[in-house]
Amino acid sequence: MKIKDVNGVCIVDIEGKSISKADITKLKDLQTKYTRSKRIGINLENVQSVNIDFLDFLKASFERNKKISLYNLSNEVFLSLLVLKYDRYADIYMNKIDFKEEKHSILYRRLKLIKAA
């Protein structure tokens, strides 16, 4: 995992194909360090799957008002977040530029079909 401070944001590059418990521990430490001063963005370009520990981390961050941003998600990771409804616990961007500028967040509205009586 590589961590960079760039122009008021903290960028975290996950290098492996999955997120380890050690990575999650480092992410928690970063949240404590940058409580309100910097936004944290996680580059998931290489990550092919997420585990329950990472999902719990996203939810806990959201509940403590320390929302994490994710970008460069693979289709598998994005669909996992969407199906499990964990996409609401993070801001999701297509790439690093969108994250830095805080523009073009991916928003999905959950629609329900109502059967006519």
C-alpha positions in Angstrom: 0.0 0.0 0.0 1.3 3.4 -1.0 0.2 6.6 0.7 0.6 10.1 -0.8 -0.4 13.5 0.4 -1.4 15.7 -2.5 -2.9 19.1 -2.4 -5.2 18.7 0.6 -6.2 15.0 -0.1 -4.7 11.7 1.0 -4.4 9.2 -1.8 -4.0 5.5 -0.9 -3.0 3.0 -3.6 -3.8 -0.6 -2.8 -1.2 -2.7 -4.6 -2.5 -6.2 -4.1 -5.5 -8.0 -5.7 -7.3 -7.9 -2.3 -7.4 -5.7 0.8 -5.6 -7.3 3.7 -6.3 -6.8 7.4 -3.0 -4.9 7.6 -4.2 -2.5 4.9 -7.4 -1.9 6.9 -5.4 -1.2 10.1 -3.4 1.4 8.2 -6.5 3.0 6.8 -8.0 3.3 10.3 -4.8 5.0 11.4 -5.0 7.4 8.5 -8.5 8.3 9.4 -7.4 9.1 12.9 -4.5 11.2 11.6 -6.6 13.1 9.1 -9.8 13.4 11.1 -11.1 16.4 9.3 -8.2 18.0 7.6 -8.0 15.9 4.5 -10.3 13.7 2.4 -9.1 10.1 1.9 -9.3 8.4 -1.5 -8.6 4.8 -2.1 -7.4 3.6 -5.5 -8.8 0.2 -6.1 -7.4 -0.3 -9.6 -5.7 -3.6 -8.9 -8.3 -5.0 -6.4 -10.4 -7.8 -7.8 -12.5 -8.6 -4.7 -13.4 -7.1 -1.3 -13.9 -9.0 1.9 -16.3 -8.4 4.8 -13.6 -6.7 6.9 -13.3 -3.9 4.2 -17.1 -3.6 4.0 -17.3 -3.3 7.8 -14.6 -0.6 7.6 -16.6 1.4 5.0 -19.8 1.1 7.1 -18.0 2.1 10.4 -16.4 5.1 8.7 -19.7 6.3 7.4 -21.3 5.9 10.8 -18.5 8.1 12.4 -19.0 10.8 9.7 -15.6 10.0 8.1 -16.7 9.0 4.7 -14.1 7.4 2.5 -13.9 7.9 -1.3 -13.1 5.1 -3.7 -12.0 5.3 -7.4 -10.8 3.1 -10.2 -13.1 0.2 -9.1 -13.2 -3.0 -11.2 -16.6 -4.1 -12.4 -16.5 -7.0 -9.8 -15.8 -4.7 -6.9 -18.4 -2.1 -8.0 -21.1 -4.7 -8.5 -20.3 -6.2 -5.1 -20.8 -2.9 -3.4 -23.9 -2.2 -5.4 -25.6 -5.6 -4.8 -24.7 -5.6 -1.1 -25.9 -2.0 -0.8 -22.5 -0.8 0.6 -22.2 1.8 -2.2 -24.0 4.2 0.1 -21.1 4.2 2.6 -18.5 5.6 0.2 -18.2 8.3 -2.4 -17.3 6.5 -5.7 -15.5 8.2 -8.5 -14.3 7.0 -11.9 -10.7 8.2 -11.6 -8.2 10.2 -9.5 -8.9 13.5 -11.2 -12.6 13.3 -10.4 -11.8 12.5 -6.8 -9.3 15.3 -6.4 -11.7 17.8 -7.9 -14.6 16.3 -6.0 -16.7 16.2 -9.2 -18.6 13.6 -11.2 -19.4 11.2 -8.3 -21.1 8.1 -9.4 -24.7 8.1 -8.1 -27.2 5.4 -8.4 -30.8 5.6 -7.5 -32.5 2.4 -6.4 -35.7 1.9 -8.3 -38.4 -0.5 -7.4 -41.0 -1.8 -9.8 -44.5 -1.9 -8.5 -46.8 -4.5 -9.7 -50.2 -3.3 -10.8 -53.0 -4.7 -8.7 
